[in-house]
Amino acid sequence: MRVTELGGRHSRGVVLAAGARKWEVKVGELAVYPGHGVARVEAFQVREIAGRQHEFLVLRKLDDESRIMIPRERIEAVGLRPPIETSEAARIWKILKERKRSRPRSGIAWSRQFRELQEKLKVGTIFETAEVLRDLLRLQHTKELSFGERKLLENARSLLVQELAAAEKTGAEEIEASIRAAVK
């Protein structure tokens, strides 16, 4: 396998439709990979695999420094997008402060509820992630969460904290404290 680095500040980016706006993915910028969190774009690489050239976008996750490689042709399909803007962060804080759950949960089997929450975290918007976090934080005040629910809670918290910290250009600790205060 041969690797050719296309990275550097002057490498060509990838232009994506990010909601209502276009977004050019460039080396050095932050990007959000749904379900994985915020990462910095490290490089575009060409790798020779089985005699064929494949171009990849290389990301470095901010929370654990792991690397993610996404084939260029799959970048849009995986939902890669820029972090939310400060104005969108205000909507997240509003969701977290809402008293009602996103949907009534009575009459729905626990396993189905759990799958719906998992799906929201995996492919949903950051606003759906905020709903999941809010609902699970409130639920833990009424009952002990199952192991799976606790994992979902921590995953939702991590994803939301990372993105809010990037949007508001502040530390994760401050965001954590603000979330605790918002969801009572």
PyRosetta script that sets phi, psi and omega in degrees:
from pyrosetta import init, pose_from_sequence

init()
pose = pose_from_sequence("MRVTELGGRHSRGVVLAAGARKWEVKVGELAVYPGHGVARVEAFQVREIAGRQHEFLVLRKLDDESRIMIPRERIEAVGLRPPIETSEAARIWKILKERKRSRPRSGIAWSRQFRELQEKLKVGTIFETAEVLRDLLRLQHTKELSFGERKLLENARSLLVQELAAAEKTGAEEIEASIRAAVK")
pose.set_psi(1, 130.7)
pose.set_omega(1, 179.0)
pose.set_phi(2, -112.6)
pose.set_psi(2, 138.2)
pose.set_omega(2, -179.1)
pose.set_phi(3, -116.9)
pose.set_psi(3, 129.7)
pose.set_omega(3, 174.4)
pose.set_phi(4, -118.9)
pose.set_psi(4, 124.6)
pose.set_omega(4, -178.9)
pose.set_phi(5, -84.2)
pose.set_psi(5, 127.1)
pose.set_omega(5, 174.6)
pose.set_phi(6, -106.1)
pose.set_psi(6, 2.9)
pose.set_omega(6, -173.2)
pose.set_phi(7, -65.4)
pose.set_psi(7, -164.5)
pose.set_omega(7, -175.6)
pose.set_phi(8, 100.7)
pose.set_psi(8, 162.1)
pose.set_omega(8, -175.7)
pose.set_phi(9, -65.1)
pose.set_psi(9, -21.5)
pose.set_omega(9, -173.9)
pose.set_phi(10, -103.9)
pose.set_psi(10, 9.0)
pose.set_omega(10, -179.1)
pose.set_phi(11, -71.8)
pose.set_psi(11, 158.6)
pose.set_omega(11, -179.3)
pose.set_phi(12, -74.0)
pose.set_psi(12, 142.1)
pose.set_omega(12, -179.9)
pose.set_phi(13, -94.4)
pose.set_psi(13, -175.2)
pose.set_omega(13, 176.2)
pose.set_phi(14, -119.0)
pose.set_psi(14, 128.4)
pose.set_omega(14, 179.2)
pose.set_phi(15, -94.4)
pose.set_psi(15, 124.5)
pose.set_omega(15, -179.9)
pose.set_phi(16, -122.9)
pose.set_psi(16, 156.0)
pose.set_omega(16, 170.5)
pose.set_phi(17, -88.7)
pose.set_psi(17, 115.3)
pose.set_omega(17, -179.7)
pose.set_phi(18, -110.9)
pose.set_psi(18, 85.8)
pose.set_omega(18, -175.4)
pose.set_phi(19, 71.8)
pose.set_psi(19, -125.7)
pose.set_omega(19, -177.6)
pose.set_phi(20, -87.8)
pose.set_psi(20, -2.2)
pose.set_omega(20, -177.2)
pose.set_phi(21, -123.8)
pose.set_psi(21, 159.8)
pose.set_omega(21, 174.5)
pose.set_phi(22, -91.4)
pose.set_psi(22, 148.9)
pose.set_omega(22, -177.2)
pose.set_phi(23, -138.7)
pose.set_psi(23, 126.4)
pose.set_omega(23, 177.1)
pose.set_phi(24, -98.9)
pose.set_psi(24, 117.6)
pose.set_omega(24, 178.8)
pose.set_phi(25, -74.7)
pose.set_psi(25, 120.3)
pose.set_omega(25, -179.3)
pose.set_phi(26, -127.3)
pose.set_psi(26, 151.3)
pose.set_omega(26, 177.1)
pose.set_phi(27, -60.3)
pose.set_psi(27, 134.3)
pose.set_omega(27, 178.4)
pose.set_phi(28, 97.7)
pose.set_psi(28, -17.1)
pose.set_omega(28, -179.2)
pose.set_phi(29, -84.2)
pose.set_psi(29, 162.0)
pose.set_omega(29, 174.3)
pose.set_phi(30, -87.6)
pose.set_psi(30, 146.4)
pose.set_omega(30, 177.0)
pose.set_phi(31, -141.2)
pose.set_psi(31, 154.9)
pose.set_omega(31, 177.3)
pose.set_phi(32, -111.6)
pose.set_psi(32, 124.7)
pose.set_omega(32, 175.4)
pose.set_phi(33, -105.5)
pose.set_psi(33, 105.7)
pose.set_omega(33, -175.3)
pose.set_phi(34, -50.8)
pose.set_psi(34, 134.7)
pose.set_omega(34, -179.5)
pose.set_phi(35, 85.1)
pose.set_psi(35, -14.1)
pose.set_omega(35, -179.2)
pose.set_phi(36, -116.8)
pose.set_psi(36, -30.1)
pose.set_omega(36, 177.3)
pose.set_phi(37, 110.4)
pose.set_psi(37, -162.4)
pose.set_omega(37, -176.1)
pose.set_phi(38, -86.5)
pose.set_psi(38, 136.6)
pose.set_omega(38, 180.0)
pose.set_phi(39, -140.5)
pose.set_psi(39, 157.5)
pose.set_omega(39, 175.3)
pose.set_phi(40, -98.5)
pose.set_psi(40, 135.7)
pose.set_omega(40, 177.3)
pose.set_phi(41, -73.1)
pose.set_psi(41, 116.8)
pose.set_omega(41, -178.1)
pose.set_phi(42, -91.7)
pose.set_psi(42, -42.7)
pose.set_omega(42, -173.3)
pose.set_phi(43, -169.8)
pose.set_psi(43, 166.4)
pose.set_omega(43, 164.7)
pose.set_phi(44, -110.7)
pose.set_psi(44, 128.1)
pose.set_omega(44, -178.2)
pose.set_phi(45, -124.9)
pose.set_psi(45, 147.3)
pose.set_omega(45, 170.6)
pose.set_phi(46, -108.8)
pose.set_psi(46, 127.1)
pose.set_omega(46, 178.0)
pose.set_phi(47, -121.0)
pose.set_psi(47, 139.2)
pose.set_omega(47, 175.6)
pose.set_phi(48, -93.7)
pose.set_psi(48, 117.8)
pose.set_omega(48, -179.2)
pose.set_phi(49, -127.6)
pose.set_psi(49, 123.0)
pose.set_omega(49, -179.3)
pose.set_phi(50, 52.5)
pose.set_psi(50, 40.3)
pose.set_omega(50, 175.9)
pose.set_phi(51, 79.7)
pose.set_psi(51, 2.0)
pose.set_omega(51, 179.7)
pose.set_phi(52, -116.7)
pose.set_psi(52, 146.5)
pose.set_omega(52, 178.5)
pose.set_phi(53, -86.0)
pose.set_psi(53, 130.3)
pose.set_omega(53, 177.5)
pose.set_phi(54, -130.3)
pose.set_psi(54, 132.7)
pose.set_omega(54, 178.4)
pose.set_phi(55, -98.7)
pose.set_psi(55, 136.2)
pose.set_omega(55, -178.3)
pose.set_phi(56, -127.1)
pose.set_psi(56, 148.9)
pose.set_omega(56, 168.6)
pose.set_phi(57, -96.6)
pose.set_psi(57, 128.3)
pose.set_omega(57, -178.4)
pose.set_phi(58, -106.4)
pose.set_psi(58, 124.1)
pose.set_omega(58, 178.8)
pose.set_phi(59, -115.0)
pose.set_psi(59, 149.9)
pose.set_omega(59, 173.2)
pose.set_phi(60, -120.3)
pose.set_psi(60, 114.9)
pose.set_omega(60, -179.7)
pose.set_phi(61, -64.7)
pose.set_psi(61, 140.6)
pose.set_omega(61, -178.3)
pose.set_phi(62, -75.8)
pose.set_psi(62, -32.6)
pose.set_omega(62, -174.3)
pose.set_phi(63, -76.2)
pose.set_psi(63, -35.9)
pose.set_omega(63, -176.4)
pose.set_phi(64, -131.3)
pose.set_psi(64, 6.2)
pose.set_omega(64, 176.9)
pose.set_phi(65, 65.9)
pose.set_psi(65, 10.5)
pose.set_omega(65, 178.1)
pose.set_phi(66, -73.3)
pose.set_psi(66, 157.6)
pose.set_omega(66, -179.4)
pose.set_phi(67, -102.4)
pose.set_psi(67, 143.8)
pose.set_omega(67, 175.7)
pose.set_phi(68, -126.2)
pose.set_psi(68, 133.1)
pose.set_omega(68, 176.2)
pose.set_phi(69, -117.1)
pose.set_psi(69, 125.3)
pose.set_omega(69, -178.8)
pose.set_phi(70, -117.9)
pose.set_psi(70, 125.2)
pose.set_omega(70, 175.2)
pose.set_phi(71, -58.4)
pose.set_psi(71, 137.8)
pose.set_omega(71, -176.3)
pose.set_phi(72, -52.0)
pose.set_psi(72, -41.4)
pose.set_omega(72, -177.0)
pose.set_phi(73, -72.0)
pose.set_psi(73, -9.9)
pose.set_omega(73, -179.2)
pose.set_phi(74, -106.2)
pose.set_psi(74, -0.7)
pose.set_omega(74, -174.3)
pose.set_phi(75, -57.4)
pose.set_psi(75, -48.4)
pose.set_omega(75, -179.3)
pose.set_phi(76, -70.4)
pose.set_psi(76, -38.1)
pose.set_omega(76, -177.8)
pose.set_phi(77, -63.7)
pose.set_psi(77, -32.4)
pose.set_omega(77, 179.9)
pose.set_phi(78, -79.3)
pose.set_psi(78, -8.2)
pose.set_omega(78, 175.8)
pose.set_phi(79, 87.7)
pose.set_psi(79, 18.6)
pose.set_omega(79, 178.9)
pose.set_phi(80, -57.0)
pose.set_psi(80, 135.6)
pose.set_omega(80, -177.1)
pose.set_phi(81, -152.2)
pose.set_psi(81, 165.7)
pose.set_omega(81, 176.4)
pose.set_phi(82, -75.1)
pose.set_psi(82, 158.6)
pose.set_omega(82, 174.0)
pose.set_phi(83, -60.6)
pose.set_psi(83, 155.9)
pose.set_omega(83, 179.3)
pose.set_phi(84, -63.5)
pose.set_psi(84, 159.2)
pose.set_omega(84, 177.1)
pose.set_phi(85, -88.8)
pose.set_psi(85, 165.2)
pose.set_omega(85, -177.8)
pose.set_phi(86, -57.1)
pose.set_psi(86, -38.2)
pose.set_omega(86, 179.9)
pose.set_phi(87, -63.9)
pose.set_psi(87, -34.5)
pose.set_omega(87, 178.3)
pose.set_phi(88, -73.5)
pose.set_psi(88, -27.8)
pose.set_omega(88, 178.3)
pose.set_phi(89, -62.8)
pose.set_psi(89, -33.8)
pose.set_omega(89, 178.3)
pose.set_phi(90, -60.7)
pose.set_psi(90, -36.0)
pose.set_omega(90, 177.7)
pose.set_phi(91, -66.4)
pose.set_psi(91, -36.5)
pose.set_omega(91, 178.1)
pose.set_phi(92, -64.5)
pose.set_psi(92, -44.7)
pose.set_omega(92, 179.3)
pose.set_phi(93, -61.6)
pose.set_psi(93, -35.8)
pose.set_omega(93, 178.0)
pose.set_phi(94, -65.2)
pose.set_psi(94, -43.3)
pose.set_omega(94, 178.3)
pose.set_phi(95, -60.5)
pose.set_psi(95, -45.1)
pose.set_omega(95, -178.3)
pose.set_phi(96, -63.4)
pose.set_psi(96, -31.0)
pose.set_omega(96, -178.1)
pose.set_phi(97, -84.8)
pose.set_psi(97, -16.0)
pose.set_omega(97, -179.9)
pose.set_phi(98, -58.9)
pose.set_psi(98, 143.0)
pose.set_omega(98, -178.3)
pose.set_phi(99, -85.3)
pose.set_psi(99, -26.8)
pose.set_omega(99, -176.6)
pose.set_phi(100, -88.4)
pose.set_psi(100, 156.9)
pose.set_omega(100, 172.9)
pose.set_phi(101, -78.7)
pose.set_psi(101, 160.8)
pose.set_omega(101, -178.4)
pose.set_phi(102, -64.9)
pose.set_psi(102, -33.7)
pose.set_omega(102, 177.3)
pose.set_phi(103, -149.9)
pose.set_psi(103, 145.9)
pose.set_omega(103, 176.0)
pose.set_phi(104, -61.7)
pose.set_psi(104, 141.0)
pose.set_omega(104, -174.8)
pose.set_phi(105, -109.7)
pose.set_psi(105, -5.2)
pose.set_omega(105, -179.1)
pose.set_phi(106, -71.4)
pose.set_psi(106, 143.7)
pose.set_omega(106, 178.6)
pose.set_phi(107, 84.0)
pose.set_psi(107, -5.6)
pose.set_omega(107, 179.1)
pose.set_phi(108, -103.5)
pose.set_psi(108, 132.9)
pose.set_omega(108, -179.7)
pose.set_phi(109, -59.3)
pose.set_psi(109, 142.9)
pose.set_omega(109, -179.2)
pose.set_phi(110, -54.9)
pose.set_psi(110, -43.4)
pose.set_omega(110, -177.1)
pose.set_phi(111, -63.4)
pose.set_psi(111, -35.6)
pose.set_omega(111, 178.8)
pose.set_phi(112, -70.4)
pose.set_psi(112, -42.3)
pose.set_omega(112, 177.1)
pose.set_phi(113, -58.6)
pose.set_psi(113, -45.0)
pose.set_omega(113, -178.5)
pose.set_phi(114, -60.9)
pose.set_psi(114, -46.1)
pose.set_omega(114, 178.6)
pose.set_phi(115, -62.1)
pose.set_psi(115, -39.9)
pose.set_omega(115, 178.6)
pose.set_phi(116, -63.0)
pose.set_psi(116, -41.9)
pose.set_omega(116, 178.3)
pose.set_phi(117, -64.8)
pose.set_psi(117, -43.3)
pose.set_omega(117, 177.7)
pose.set_phi(118, -58.8)
pose.set_psi(118, -44.9)
pose.set_omega(118, -178.1)
pose.set_phi(119, -64.2)
pose.set_psi(119, -40.2)
pose.set_omega(119, 178.0)
pose.set_phi(120, -59.7)
pose.set_psi(120, -40.3)
pose.set_omega(120, -179.7)
pose.set_phi(121, -71.9)
pose.set_psi(121, -35.5)
pose.set_omega(121, -175.0)
pose.set_phi(122, -73.3)
pose.set_psi(122, -45.3)
pose.set_omega(122, -174.2)
pose.set_phi(123, -128.7)
pose.set_psi(123, 0.6)
pose.set_omega(123, -177.7)
pose.set_phi(124, -77.6)
pose.set_psi(124, 175.5)
pose.set_omega(124, 177.2)
pose.set_phi(125, -78.8)
pose.set_psi(125, 169.2)
pose.set_omega(125, 177.1)
pose.set_phi(126, -65.4)
pose.set_psi(126, -26.2)
pose.set_omega(126, 178.5)
pose.set_phi(127, -71.1)
pose.set_psi(127, -36.9)
pose.set_omega(127, 174.9)
pose.set_phi(128, -68.3)
pose.set_psi(128, -35.4)
pose.set_omega(128, 175.8)
pose.set_phi(129, -62.2)
pose.set_psi(129, -40.6)
pose.set_omega(129, 177.4)
pose.set_phi(130, -62.4)
pose.set_psi(130, -39.9)
pose.set_omega(130, 177.6)
pose.set_phi(131, -63.6)
pose.set_psi(131, -43.0)
pose.set_omega(131, 179.1)
pose.set_phi(132, -61.2)
pose.set_psi(132, -46.7)
pose.set_omega(132, -179.8)
pose.set_phi(133, -61.5)
pose.set_psi(133, -48.5)
pose.set_omega(133, 179.6)
pose.set_phi(134, -57.3)
pose.set_psi(134, -48.6)
pose.set_omega(134, -176.8)
pose.set_phi(135, -64.2)
pose.set_psi(135, -41.7)
pose.set_omega(135, -179.4)
pose.set_phi(136, -71.5)
pose.set_psi(136, -37.3)
pose.set_omega(136, 176.8)
pose.set_phi(137, -63.0)
pose.set_psi(137, -40.0)
pose.set_omega(137, 178.7)
pose.set_phi(138, -71.9)
pose.set_psi(138, -37.8)
pose.set_omega(138, 179.8)
pose.set_phi(139, -63.0)
pose.set_psi(139, -35.8)
pose.set_omega(139, -178.2)
pose.set_phi(140, -68.2)
pose.set_psi(140, -14.6)
pose.set_omega(140, 175.5)
pose.set_phi(141, -82.4)
pose.set_psi(141, -16.2)
pose.set_omega(141, -179.5)
pose.set_phi(142, -105.4)
pose.set_psi(142, -22.7)
pose.set_omega(142, 178.8)
pose.set_phi(143, -154.9)
pose.set_psi(143, 161.9)
pose.set_omega(143, 175.3)
pose.set_phi(144, -76.4)
pose.set_psi(144, 130.1)
pose.set_omega(144, -179.7)
pose.set_phi(145, -73.3)
pose.set_psi(145, 146.3)
pose.set_omega(145, 174.7)
pose.set_phi(146, -70.1)
pose.set_psi(146, 169.6)
pose.set_omega(146, 177.9)
pose.set_phi(147, -57.4)
pose.set_psi(147, -46.0)
pose.set_omega(147, -179.5)
pose.set_phi(148, -63.0)
pose.set_psi(148, -41.4)
pose.set_omega(148, 178.5)
pose.set_phi(149, -65.2)
pose.set_psi(149, -39.5)
pose.set_omega(149, 178.0)
pose.set_phi(150, -63.7)
pose.set_psi(150, -39.5)
pose.set_omega(150, 177.3)
pose.set_phi(151, -64.0)
pose.set_psi(151, -43.2)
pose.set_omega(151, 177.4)
pose.set_phi(152, -62.5)
pose.set_psi(152, -42.1)
pose.set_omega(152, 178.7)
pose.set_phi(153, -59.0)
pose.set_psi(153, -47.7)
pose.set_omega(153, -179.4)
pose.set_phi(154, -66.6)
pose.set_psi(154, -37.3)
pose.set_omega(154, 178.1)
pose.set_phi(155, -65.6)
pose.set_psi(155, -46.4)
pose.set_omega(155, 179.3)
pose.set_phi(156, -62.3)
pose.set_psi(156, -42.6)
pose.set_omega(156, 179.6)
pose.set_phi(157, -61.1)
pose.set_psi(157, -46.3)
pose.set_omega(157, -179.1)
pose.set_phi(158, -61.2)
pose.set_psi(158, -47.2)
pose.set_omega(158, -179.5)
pose.set_phi(159, -61.9)
pose.set_psi(159, -43.8)
pose.set_omega(159, -177.5)
pose.set_phi(160, -70.3)
pose.set_psi(160, -42.5)
pose.set_omega(160, 179.4)
pose.set_phi(161, -61.6)
pose.set_psi(161, -45.3)
pose.set_omega(161, 179.9)
pose.set_phi(162, -58.4)
pose.set_psi(162, -47.3)
pose.set_omega(162, -175.2)
pose.set_phi(163, -72.5)
pose.set_psi(163, -39.9)
pose.set_omega(163, 177.5)
pose.set_phi(164, -65.1)
pose.set_psi(164, -38.7)
pose.set_omega(164, 177.9)
pose.set_phi(165, -62.6)
pose.set_psi(165, -40.6)
pose.set_omega(165, 178.4)
pose.set_phi(166, -68.0)
pose.set_psi(166, -41.9)
pose.set_omega(166, -177.5)
pose.set_phi(167, -68.4)
pose.set_psi(167, -40.4)
pose.set_omega(167, -175.6)
pose.set_phi(168, -96.8)
pose.set_psi(168, 1.7)
pose.set_omega(168, 178.0)
pose.set_phi(169, 50.1)
pose.set_psi(169, 54.3)
pose.set_omega(169, -179.8)
pose.set_phi(170, -138.8)
pose.set_psi(170, 176.6)
pose.set_omega(170, -177.7)
pose.set_phi(171, -82.8)
pose.set_psi(171, 156.2)
pose.set_omega(171, -179.7)
pose.set_phi(172, -62.5)
pose.set_psi(172, -35.8)
pose.set_omega(172, -178.5)
pose.set_phi(173, -62.8)
pose.set_psi(173, -41.6)
pose.set_omega(173, 178.7)
pose.set_phi(174, -64.4)
pose.set_psi(174, -41.2)
pose.set_omega(174, 179.7)
pose.set_phi(175, -65.1)
pose.set_psi(175, -44.7)
pose.set_omega(175, 177.6)
pose.set_phi(176, -54.5)
pose.set_psi(176, -48.1)
pose.set_omega(176, -179.0)
pose.set_phi(177, -62.8)
pose.set_psi(177, -41.0)
pose.set_omega(177, 179.2)
pose.set_phi(178, -66.1)
pose.set_psi(178, -36.7)
pose.set_omega(178, 177.6)
pose.set_phi(179, -65.1)
pose.set_psi(179, -45.7)
pose.set_omega(179, 178.0)
pose.set_phi(180, -58.1)
pose.set_psi(180, -40.5)
pose.set_omega(180, 179.9)
pose.set_phi(181, -70.2)
pose.set_psi(181, -34.9)
pose.set_omega(181, -177.6)
pose.set_phi(182, -72.6)
pose.set_psi(182, -39.2)
pose.set_omega(182, -176.2)
pose.set_phi(183, -101.3)
pose.set_psi(183, 94.2)
pose.set_omega(183, 178.8)
pose.set_phi(184, -116.9)
pose.dump_pdb("model.pdb")
